[in-house]
Amino acid sequence: MVKKCIPSNLIQLIFAALLWFIIIPSHANLLVSNNEVAAWVDQYVLPSYQNLHQANLQLQTHAGELCAAPSLQQLNKTQPHFSKALKAMAYSQAIDGGPMQEELRNFQLYFWPDRNNLVNKQLAKLMDESNLQGLQEQGLEHASVALAGYPALERLLFEPYYQQTIIKDQEKFGCYYMVTITKNLVRLTAAITEDWKARWRAQLVGPSNSNSRFKKPADQVSFIFSNIDVLLTKIITKKLTKPLTSSVTKAKPKRLESWRSSNSLIMLKANARGLTDSLKITLKPALIRAGEASNWNQISHHLSLIKQQLDQLPTPLVTHLNEPQHWLAVEELREQFIQLQVMLRALYPRLNVHLGFNAYDGD
């Protein structure tokens, strides 16, 4: 039986933190310039949401084609477009603040983790009622977040029970519900993208504006790195620690993210790319200007180790997490993400970064 060696792991992480504090000169401040803030928005944030919106448009098109002639073949043809949208969403998760959090858009898109199993409960009730008229009249704009986004759609596309329900239903309620979800996803990502272009970009890039949410440059940089830290904490606590539990014999693979569609590992890889691209745009230039290129190289090397570890894991992860060698590999990945967070948090005081409240801390 493979168990976590907690004292050893803690010693490793404490050593990594102490080593990082020794390596990084505490007296030298770092500066992420306004140009780099603008580059982060223009090269990461906006392209992320634009790609996500395009993926949702494609998903909507294929859901419509499915409704023309529901069949298992058409369901299978729609699945890759669902996975493409999830992958795009995962890449965008290094920016979860701003327009994404307005009107609960983040939960409408992706209600996960679902601690009380609300998606299963509410989806079963909705499908049993099959109220097509109510669905057409009300849509999902004001519906429960558990019914509005990717998790409900994943069950319809990948669970055999719902697949058969959709295929056999002469009234096509399940099919039209899928189309309604995709329309809602398109509406949400269009609004997020437009809000970034019309309101949030100008405020984040120009904090001197009296109407801006960001009153000084430190607010800009804190916003960026708070988003990065939230994603790291979510990866560590929700995406990895919860499924791993305390040992391989107690592992809970079905706590993995999007396990039904076998997208757990794909989304983690997209998360890692989003983190890497964000840090390259913002932190790398600041360290190089401060004469600390070697320190960026260490962070970059650690990001490469995370990528290598992800590339070595099997797909679908849900079927392999109970195997000792793969459980250990995922545990090592978790520790690598923890070490990356330790490295970054050691730098934040020098960047004048004040992390916002992180709901995943200590969970």
C-alpha positions in Angstrom: 0.0 0.0 0.0 1.3 3.4 -1.0 0.9 6.1 1.6 1.8 9.8 1.8 4.9 10.4 3.8 3.7 13.6 5.3 6.8 14.6 7.4 9.1 14.0 4.4 6.9 16.0 2.1 6.7 18.9 4.5 10.5 18.8 4.9 10.9 19.0 1.2 8.5 21.9 0.8 10.0 23.8 3.8 13.5 23.2 2.3 12.4 24.5 -1.1 10.9 27.6 0.5 14.0 28.3 2.6 16.2 27.8 -0.4 14.1 30.1 -2.5 14.3 32.9 0.1 18.1 32.5 0.2 18.4 32.6 -3.6 16.2 35.6 -4.1 17.8 38.8 -2.7 15.1 40.3 -0.4 16.3 43.9 -0.7 15.7 44.3 -4.4 12.2 45.3 -5.5 10.8 44.0 -8.8 8.6 46.0 -11.2 6.0 44.6 -13.6 5.5 47.5 -15.9 2.3 48.9 -17.4 3.4 47.6 -20.8 3.5 44.1 -19.3 0.1 44.5 -17.8 -1.2 45.5 -21.2 0.6 42.6 -22.8 -1.0 40.2 -20.3 -4.5 41.4 -21.3 -3.8 41.5 -25.0 -1.7 38.3 -25.4 -3.3 36.1 -22.8 -6.7 37.3 -21.4 -8.4 38.5 -24.6 -7.2 35.6 -26.8 -8.2 33.1 -24.1 -11.8 34.3 -24.0 -12.0 34.8 -27.8 -10.8 31.2 -28.3 -13.3 30.0 -25.7 -16.1 31.9 -27.4 -15.2 30.4 -30.8 -15.1 26.9 -29.3 -18.6 27.5 -27.8 -19.9 28.7 -31.1 -18.7 25.4 -32.7 -20.2 23.4 -29.9 -23.5 25.2 -30.5 -23.4 24.4 -34.2 -22.8 20.7 -33.6 -25.5 20.5 -30.9 -27.9 21.9 -33.5 -26.9 19.3 -36.0 -27.4 16.6 -33.4 -31.0 17.8 -32.9 -31.7 17.4 -36.6 -31.3 13.7 -36.3 -30.4 12.4 -32.8 -28.3 9.3 -32.8 -25.4 7.8 -30.9 -23.1 8.6 -33.9 -24.1 12.3 -33.8 -23.6 12.4 -30.0 -20.1 10.9 -30.5 -19.3 13.6 -33.2 -20.3 16.3 -30.7 -18.1 15.1 -27.9 -14.7 16.3 -29.3 -16.2 19.8 -29.6 -17.2 19.7 -26.0 -13.7 18.7 -25.0 -12.2 21.5 -27.1 -14.3 24.0 -25.2 -13.3 22.6 -21.8 -9.7 22.7 -22.9 -10.1 26.4 -23.9 -11.8 27.2 -20.6 -9.1 25.5 -18.6 -6.4 27.6 -20.4 -8.3 30.7 -19.4 -8.5 29.8 -15.7 -5.4 31.8 -14.8 -7.8 34.8 -15.1 -10.9 34.1 -13.1 -11.5 37.6 -11.8 -13.1 40.6 -13.5 -16.0 40.0 -15.9 -15.9 36.2 -15.3 -17.2 36.7 -11.7 -19.9 39.3 -12.6 -23.4 37.9 -12.5 -22.0 34.5 -11.3 -20.7 33.8 -14.9 -18.0 31.6 -13.6 -20.5 29.3 -11.9 -22.9 29.4 -14.8 -20.2 28.2 -17.1 -18.6 25.7 -14.9 -20.3 24.7 -11.6 -17.4 22.6 -10.1 -16.6 21.3 -7.6 -20.2 20.2 -6.9 -20.0 19.3 -3.2 -23.7 18.5 -2.8 -24.2 16.7 -6.2 -26.6 19.4 -7.3 -26.0 18.8 -11.0 -27.0 15.2 -10.9 -30.1 15.9 -8.7 -31.3 18.9 -10.7 -30.6 17.4 -14.1 -32.5 14.2 -13.3 -35.5 16.3 -12.1 -35.4 18.5 -15.2 -35.1 15.5 -17.6 -38.0 13.7 -15.8 -40.3 16.8 -16.2 -39.3 17.4 -19.8 -41.0 20.8 -19.8 -40.0 21.9 -23.4 -42.3 24.9 -23.4 -40.8 26.2 -20.2 -37.3 25.6 -21.4 -38.0 27.5 -24.7 -39.7 30.4 -22.9 -37.3 30.9 -20.0 -33.9 29.6 -21.4 -31.1 29.3 -18.8 -30.2 32.9 -18.2 -31.9 32.8 -14.8 -31.8 29.1 -14.2 -29.8 27.3 -11.5 -26.1 27.4 -12.1 -26.1 23.6 -11.8 -28.1 23.3 -15.0 -26.6 26.1 -17.1 -23.1 25.0 -18.1 -20.5 22.4 -19.0 -21.1 19.9 -16.1 -24.7 19.3 -17.1 -23.8 19.1 -20.8 -21.0 16.6 -20.0 -23.5 14.2 -18.5 -25.9 14.5 -21.4 -23.1 13.8 -23.9 -21.1 11.1 -22.1 -23.4 9.2 -19.7 -25.0 6.2 -21.4 -28.4 6.7 -19.5 -28.8 10.3 -20.8 -27.4 9.3 -24.3 -30.2 6.8 -24.6 -32.8 9.2 -23.3 -31.8 11.8 -25.9 -31.8 9.3 -28.7 -35.2 7.7 -27.8 -37.1 10.8 -26.9 -39.6 11.6 -29.7 -40.1 15.1 -28.3 -36.4 15.8 -28.3 -36.4 17.5 -25.0 -32.9 16.4 -24.0 -31.6 17.5 -27.4 -33.2 20.9 -27.2 -31.9 21.3 -23.7 -28.3 20.6 -24.9 -28.8 23.3 -27.6 -30.1 25.7 -24.9 -27.0 25.1 -22.8 -24.7 25.8 -25.7 -26.6 29.0 -26.5 -26.1 30.0 -22.8 -22.4 29.3 -23.0 -22.1 31.4 -26.1 -24.0 34.2 -24.5 -21.7 34.1 -21.4 -18.4 34.1 -23.2 -19.6 36.8 -25.6 -20.4 39.0 -22.6 -17.1 38.3 -20.8 -15.1 39.1 -23.9 -17.0 42.3 -24.6 -16.7 43.4 -21.0 -12.9 42.9 -21.1 -12.7 44.9 -24.3 -15.2 47.7 -23.4 -14.5 48.2 -19.6 -11.9 46.1 -17.9 -9.0 46.4 -20.2 -8.9 50.2 -20.0 -9.2 50.2 -16.2 -6.5 47.6 -15.6 -4.1 49.1 -18.1 -4.8 52.7 -17.0 -5.0 52.7 -13.1 -4.6 56.5 -12.9 -8.2 56.9 -14.2 -10.3 58.1 -11.2 -13.1 55.7 -12.2 -10.8 52.7 -12.3 -11.1 49.8 -9.9 -7.3 49.9 -9.8 -6.0 53.1 -8.2 -2.3 52.4 -8.4 0.1 50.2 -10.3 0.4 47.8 -7.4 -3.3 47.1 -7.7 -2.8 46.0 -11.3 0.0 43.6 -10.5 -1.9 42.3 -7.4 -4.9 41.5 -9.6 -2.8 39.5 -12.0 -0.9 37.4 -9.4 -4.0 36.9 -7.3 -5.6 35.3 -10.3 -2.5 33.1 -10.8 -2.5 32.2 -7.1 -6.2 31.2 -7.1 -5.7 28.8 -10.0 -2.6 27.2 -8.3 -4.6 26.8 -5.0 -7.5 25.3 -6.9 -5.2 22.9 -8.7 -3.6 21.8 -5.5 -6.6 21.5 -3.2 -9.5 20.6 -5.6 -8.0 19.1 -8.7 -5.3 17.0 -7.1 -5.6 16.7 -3.2 -9.3 15.7 -3.2 -9.0 12.8 -5.6 -5.6 11.6 -4.2 -6.8 11.6 -0.6 -4.3 10.1 1.9 -3.2 6.9 0.1 -3.6 4.9 -3.1 -6.1 2.6 -1.4 -8.3 5.5 -0.5 -8.0 7.4 -3.8 -11.3 8.8 -5.2 -10.8 9.0 -9.0 -14.4 10.3 -9.5 -13.4 13.5 -7.6 -11.2 14.3 -10.6 -12.3 17.2 -12.7 -14.5 16.2 -15.8 -13.7 12.5 -15.4 -16.8 11.5 -17.3 -15.4 12.9 -20.5 -11.8 11.9 -19.7 -10.7 15.6 -19.7 -9.1 15.7 -16.2 -5.5 15.5 -17.5 -6.2 17.6 -20.6 -7.5 20.4 -18.4 -4.5 20.2 -16.1 -2.2 20.6 -19.0 -4.2 23.6 -20.3 -4.0 25.1 -16.8 -0.2 24.7 -16.8 0.1 26.4 -20.2 -2.1 29.3 -19.0 0.1 29.7 -15.9 3.3 29.5 -17.9 2.2 32.0 -20.5 1.0 34.5 -17.8 4.3 34.3 -16.0 6.3 34.6 -19.1 4.5 37.8 -20.0 4.6 39.4 -16.6 7.2 37.9 -14.2 10.0 37.0 -16.7 10.6 40.6 -17.9 10.6 41.9 -14.3 13.2 39.4 -13.2 15.4 40.0 -16.2 15.3 43.8 -15.7 16.4 43.3 -12.1 19.4 41.2 -13.2 17.8 38.0 -12.0 17.6 36.0 -15.2 18.9 33.0 -13.3 16.0 33.1 -11.0 13.5 33.2 -13.9 15.4 30.2 -15.3 14.7 28.3 -12.1 11.0 29.1 -12.3 10.9 28.2 -16.0 12.7 24.9 -15.2 10.1 24.1 -12.5 7.3 24.8 -15.0 9.1 22.5 -17.4 9.2 19.8 -14.8 5.4 20.2 -14.3 4.8 19.8 -18.0 7.0 16.7 -18.2 5.2 15.2 -15.2 1.8 15.9 -16.9 3.0 14.4 -20.2 4.0 11.1 -18.4 0.6 10.6 -16.9 -1.9 8.2 -18.6 -5.2 9.1 -20.1 -7.9 8.8 -18.9 -6.6 9.5 -15.5 -9.8 8.3 -13.8 -9.0 4.7 -14.7 -5.4 4.8 -13.5 -5.4 6.8 -10.3 -5.9 3.7 -8.2 -2.6 2.2 -9.5 0.3 2.8 -7.2 2.8 4.1 -9.7 0.3 6.6 -11.2 -1.0 7.6 -7.8 2.6 8.4 -6.8 3.2 10.3 -10.0 0.1 12.5 -9.4 1.2 13.0 -5.8 4.6 14.2 -7.2 2.8 16.5 -9.6 0.8 18.0 -6.6 4.0 18.7 -4.8 5.5 20.3 -7.8 2.5 22.7 -8.0 2.9 23.4 -4.3 6.6 24.2 -4.8 5.8 26.6 -7.6 3.3 28.4 -5.4 5.9 28.7 -2.7 8.4 30.2 -5.1 5.9 32.7 -6.4 4.6 33.7 -2.9 8.2 34.4 -1.8 8.4 36.9 -4.6 5.1 38.7 -4.0 6.4 41.1 -1.3 9.1 42.3 -3.7 6.5 42.9 -6.4 4.3 44.8 -3.9 1.6 42.2 -4.5 -1.1 41.8 -1.9 -3.1 38.6 -2.6 -6.8 38.9 -2.4 -9.0 36.5 -0.4 -8.6 33.0 -1.8 -11.7 30.8 -1.1 -9.6 27.7 -1.7 -6.9 28.4 0.9 -7.1 26.0 3.8 -9.8 24.0 2.2 
